[in-house]
């Protein structure tokens, strides 16, 4: 009976937000196998990830969310392939203070990841006006995946500026379904579960206090 009372001692309050830079080990092995089949260089993994997030702390509850993007590019002698990965999550966690200026927080997130794949001829210069007369052969495919993630963050904030180290793993329980921009499914597209490990460092701004 005393446990809930003990957990309420030294409650925190405040909020912060900032920019995150990191590395994302996205699950692209199946897609890379498809590129290799056509002698196109594979996408490098991990990929550079940049994004941002904002949170509020109420008692021991961490609540907020964020998102980010990664951009990859590869090509062969006559074909380019570009992949853009965008994600956004609602996140909920539990704050465990380590000191007056630092805390650790396990958290989970629910959200989605969208992958946009552009494929077209490489090393070709186009005239803008000609695109209205003879559209060029650039295909854009989109795959939306619902995703869940688990993570752990460590934050140090002595003043209104702090540092946050975070590690998380996301997974989509449903395989990717690639569709053209008009909504039609693309047959023969590679299937895989989106997600992977992400490790990043953020600079955050805000204020956290206790009572």
C-alpha positions in Angstrom: 0.0 0.0 0.0 2.9 2.3 0.6 4.5 1.9 -2.9 2.2 4.4 -4.7 3.0 7.0 -1.9 6.7 6.4 -2.2 6.7 6.9 -6.0 5.0 10.2 -5.6 7.8 11.7 -3.5 10.0 14.2 -5.3 7.8 14.5 -8.3 9.1 16.3 -11.3 7.4 18.9 -13.6 8.5 20.8 -16.7 9.1 20.3 -20.3 11.7 20.5 -23.0 12.3 20.0 -26.7 15.1 19.9 -29.2 16.9 18.5 -32.3 18.1 14.9 -32.6 20.9 13.6 -34.8 21.7 9.9 -35.0 22.2 6.7 -36.9 19.4 4.4 -38.0 20.0 0.7 -38.8 16.9 0.5 -41.0 15.8 -2.9 -42.2 16.6 -2.5 -45.9 18.3 -5.9 -46.6 15.4 -7.2 -48.8 15.3 -3.9 -50.7 19.1 -4.0 -51.1 18.8 -7.5 -52.5 16.5 -6.2 -55.2 18.9 -3.4 -56.1 21.8 -5.9 -56.4 19.7 -8.0 -58.8 19.9 -5.1 -61.2 23.6 -4.3 -60.5 22.7 -1.1 -58.6 24.8 -0.3 -55.5 23.1 -1.1 -52.2 21.9 1.5 -49.8 24.5 2.0 -47.0 23.3 1.1 -43.5 23.2 2.7 -40.9 21.8 5.8 -42.4 22.0 9.4 -41.1 18.9 10.4 -39.1 17.8 13.9 -38.2 14.7 15.0 -36.4 13.2 16.6 -33.3 11.0 15.9 -30.3 9.2 17.6 -27.5 8.1 16.3 -24.0 6.4 17.3 -20.8 7.0 15.7 -17.4 4.2 15.3 -14.9 5.2 13.6 -11.8 7.1 10.6 -13.1 5.3 10.5 -16.4 7.1 11.4 -19.6 4.7 12.3 -22.4 5.3 13.8 -25.9 6.5 12.7 -29.3 8.7 13.5 -32.2 9.8 12.4 -35.6 12.6 12.6 -38.2 13.8 11.8 -41.6 16.6 10.0 -43.5 17.6 10.4 -47.2 19.5 7.7 -49.1 20.7 7.7 -52.7 22.3 5.2 -55.0 22.7 4.7 -58.8 24.1 2.5 -61.5 25.3 3.7 -64.9 21.8 4.5 -66.2 19.4 4.4 -63.1 19.1 6.4 -59.9 17.3 5.2 -56.8 16.4 7.6 -53.9 14.8 6.5 -50.7 13.3 9.0 -48.2 12.2 7.7 -44.8 10.0 9.8 -42.6 8.6 8.8 -39.2 6.5 10.2 -36.4 5.6 8.9 -32.9 3.6 9.5 -29.8 5.8 8.5 -26.9 5.1 7.7 -23.2 7.7 6.9 -20.6 8.6 6.7 -16.9 11.2 9.1 -15.5 13.7 7.8 -12.9 15.8 10.6 -11.5 19.6 9.9 -11.1 20.4 13.2 -9.6 19.1 16.8 -9.5 20.3 17.3 -13.1 20.0 13.9 -14.7 17.4 11.2 -15.2 16.9 8.0 -17.2 13.6 7.1 -18.8 12.4 3.9 -20.5 9.6 4.7 -23.0 7.5 3.2 -25.8 6.2 4.9 -28.9 3.3 4.3 -31.3 3.4 5.9 -34.8 4.2 5.2 -38.4 7.0 5.3 -40.9 6.6 6.3 -44.5 9.2 5.3 -47.1 9.2 7.0 -50.5 11.1 5.3 -53.3 12.0 7.3 -56.4 13.4 5.5 -59.5 14.4 7.1 -62.8 17.1 7.5 -65.4 20.5 8.8 -64.2 22.8 11.3 -65.8 20.1 13.0 -67.8 19.5 16.8 -68.0 15.9 17.9 -68.5 14.5 21.1 -69.8 11.7 22.4 -67.4 9.3 23.2 -70.3 9.7 19.7 -71.8 8.3 18.1 -68.6 4.8 19.5 -69.5 5.0 18.2 -73.0 6.7 14.8 -72.6 6.7 13.7 -68.9 9.9 11.8 -68.0 10.0 8.3 -66.6 10.5 8.9 -62.9 8.5 6.5 -60.7 7.6 7.3 -57.1 6.5 4.5 -54.8 5.2 5.0 -51.3 4.9 2.5 -48.4 3.2 3.4 -45.1 3.9 1.2 -42.0 2.4 1.4 -38.6 5.1 0.9 -36.0 5.8 0.4 -32.3 9.1 1.1 -30.6 10.8 0.7 -27.3 13.5 2.9 -26.1 15.7 4.3 -23.3 16.9 7.8 -22.9 19.5 9.4 -20.6 19.2 13.2 -20.1 21.5 15.7 -18.4 20.3 19.2 -17.9 22.1 21.5 -15.5 20.7 24.8 -17.0 18.0 25.4 -19.6 20.2 23.6 -22.1 20.8 19.9 -21.9 22.0 16.8 -23.7 20.0 13.6 -24.3 21.3 10.3 -25.4 18.7 7.9 -26.6 18.6 4.3 -28.0 15.4 2.8 -29.4 14.2 -0.1 -31.6 11.2 0.2 -33.8 9.2 -2.6 -35.5 6.3 -2.8 -37.9 4.2 -6.0 -37.4 2.8 -5.6 -41.0 4.9 -6.1 -44.1 5.5 -3.1 -46.4 3.0 -2.7 -49.2 4.4 -0.5 -52.0 1.9 1.7 -53.9 2.3 4.1 -56.7 1.3 7.8 -56.2 -2.2 7.1 -57.7 -2.8 4.5 -55.0 -2.4 1.3 -57.0 -0.3 -1.5 -55.5 3.0 -2.3 -57.2 3.3 -6.0 -58.0 6.5 -7.8 -57.3 7.8 -5.2 -54.9 10.1 -6.4 -52.0 8.3 -7.2 -48.8 9.8 -6.6 -45.4 9.0 -5.4 -41.9 10.1 -1.7 -41.5 12.0 -0.6 -38.5 15.4 -1.1 -36.8 17.8 0.3 -34.2 18.3 4.0 -33.8 20.9 5.7 -31.6 21.0 9.4 -31.4 22.2 12.5 -29.5 19.9 15.5 -28.9 20.4 19.0 -27.7 17.3 20.0 -25.7 16.0 23.3 -24.3 13.6 23.7 -21.4 13.2 23.5 -17.7 12.6 20.7 -15.2 11.9 21.1 -11.5 10.8 19.1 -8.5 8.6 19.5 -5.5 
